[in-house]
Amino acid sequence: MIDKSFLSYAIMMTTSGVLFYAALADLKHYKISNKLILALAVLYFVHAGGTGQWMSIPRNGSFAIAIFVVLLWFYSRHWVGGGDVKILTVAFLWVGIDCAFLFSILLVVFTTLHVVGTKLGFAAVNRQVCDGKERIPFAPSVAASLTGTFLSGCLGP
């Protein structure tokens, strides 16, 4: 029998690896593959099932759907990209309502650092301008925030 905490950490480490890859892809191409989003969602369900947290799936899924609906409105206004909608939805599936506040605080911190670093030239980014506005890839901030949430222990084993 595999220890639940070992399984939890192994899945979170794998998830962090997938998030890192998604962040690199977003930095380079401003695209996040649907396969990566699907992998992150599957990893959530494996984590929930393998650690005995099945009861959180309906609540976290409902919360993620609500976030998705809100993000669709932002997408319709061209304030976020489609990849941002996808990766944030799956991130909120992972954190659920219980860890959403911590994740959101980390997201504000990492997004601010990313924007400031880009503006000051510290972060080398493949810059794109769309409709007169400079685009900044969002997946690195989401990846860092979700990994930080994992490291905090908020999600538990």
Sequence and secondary structure as in RCSB ss.txt:
>XXXX:A:sequence
MIDKSFLSYAIMMTTSGVLFYAALADLKHYKISNKLILALAVLYFVHAGGTGQWMSIPRNGSFAIAIFVVLLWFY
SRHWVGGGDVKILTVAFLWVGIDCAFLFSILLVVFTTLHVVGTKLGFAAVNRQVCDGKERIPFAPSVAASLTGTF
LSGCLGP
>XXXX:A:secstr
   HHHHHHHHHHHHHHHHHHHHHHHHHHS   HHHHHHHHHHHHHHHHHTT TTHHHHHHHHHHHHHHHHHHHH
HTTSS HHHHHHHHHHHHHHHHHHHHHHHHHHHHHHHHHHHHHHTT S    EEETTEEE   HHHHHHHHHHHH
HHTTT  
